[in-house]
């Protein structure tokens, strides 16, 4: 009887060890977004500020837009940002518009070492600051408000998180 009990417990120990080893390889266990709340909060904060700066434009201060692109983007995000917002910035200049982006919520989908993916929800408004009603009508803009949802990949460099890729989910 003791021999049978030893075999059963030994078999259970082997099975439990195999299950525990399988869980260590589970990608969810390697995703520190689920376990490192301080780092997740840091990423959300820096990404939110970066998105607000990168997707906002003021015709009176175009240098701020260029500075944000130069300091907050890296890799393929540089070209993606130019393709997404280059024309919008030109239109904003012509219409004397101010585009304001406010991140309303975000979620860190995953953190893998010095890389992370963040889902972003934002509100955008565009308002013409052209002088009179005739100029506003000519600009064709009395104010536009819209919501946006997209993902950004960020990479940690020199103590801060830089946007390395923009994903508009095929839009």
N, C-alpha and C positions, 0 to 999 in steps of 0.2 A: 504494500500500500504506500509506504514511504517513497519507494522507488517511482511509482506511478505519479505521485504528487510532485516529486522533483522534476520529472519529465514534463508534466503539464506546466508548472511554473517556469521552467526553462524555455519551453516553447512560447509562453506568453511574453517572457522577457525579450526573446528574439523578435517577436512580432512588434512589440511596443518600441523597441529600438529602431526597427525598420521604418515604422510610421513617423517617429520623431525625426529621423534623418530625412525623410521625404518632405516634411514640413519646413526644414531649414532651407531647402531649395525653392520654396514657394516664393514667387516674386513679391507677393504682398508683404512677406516678412522682411524683404530687403528694401521695401519702400519706406524710407524714414519720414515721409510726410505723415504717416499714420502714428509715428512714435515720438518724433522730435518736435514738440510743439513750439519751442523757441525758434528753431530754424524755419519752421513753416510760417510762423508769424513774421519773421524777418523777410522772407521771400515775398509773402503777400504784400507787406508794406512797401518794399522797394519796387516791386512790379507795379503796384497800383500807382505810385508816384510817377514811374517811368511812362506808363501808358497814358496817364493824364497829360504829361508833357509832350509825348510823341504824337498824340492825336488831337492836340489843340493847336490853334493857329490864330494869330492876331496880325492883321495887315499892318498895324502900326509898329509891330516889333517882330519882323520876320527872322531876325537874328536868333531869337529865343527858340524858334522851331528848328533852325539849322543847328544850333548848339545842342539841343536835345538829341537830334539825330546823330551828331558827331560823338557825343559822350555816352549815350545810352544804348546804342546799337552795335552789334558785331556780326560778322559772318554774313550769311545770306539775308538776314533781316535788313541790312542796309539797302539792298536792291528792292526787297519786298516793300519796304516803307516808302521808298521813292516812287514805286509803281502805284501803290495804293493812294498816296497823298500828294504826289507832285502836281497833278491836275487840279486837285481841290485847293491847294495853296495858290495856284495861279488864278483860279476863279475868285477866291477870297480876296486877293489883291485887287482884282478888277471891280469887285462889288463892295470893296471896303468892309469886308465881313470879319467877324470874330467867331471862330469855331471853338467851342469849349467842350471838353470831354471830362466827365466825372465817372470814376469807377464806383459803381454802386455795390458790387460784391465780387468776390473772387474766391477760388478754391485751388489749392495746390493738389494737383492730381497725383504727382509722384516726385520724389527726390531721389536721385541716383548719384551720389557723390557730389560733384560740383555742378551738376545739371539738374534742372527741374522743369516741369511743365505746369503751367498755371492756366486755369479757365477763368476768363474775365467777362463780367457783365458791366456794361457802361451805358451812360446816357450821354448823348451828344446834342448840342444846340448850335445853330448857326444863325447869327443875327447881323444884318447889314447895318453899318454905322454911317451910311451915306447921308448927307445933310438933310434935304427935304423929301417930301413924299414923291415928287417927280423923279428925284435921283434914286429913291428906293424902288420905285416902279421900274425904272430903267435897269436897275441892278437885278430886278426880278426876285427880290428876297425880302420878305417881311418877317422872317424867322421860321426856322425849321427845327423840329425836335424829333429825335429818333433814338431807339435803343439799339445796342449792338452786343453781340456775343461772339467771342473768338477765343483762341488759345495762343499763348506765347510760350516759347521755350526760352529759358534763361540759363545763363552760365555764370558761375562765380569766378570773378577775376579781380585781383588787386583789392580784395575786401568788399566788393559790391557785386550785385547781380545785374548783368547786361542782357538785353533781349537779343537772342541769337536766331530766332525764327518766329514768323507770324503765320498763324493758321486760321483762315476765315471760313473754314469748313466748305471749301469749294465755291465760295461767293466772291 
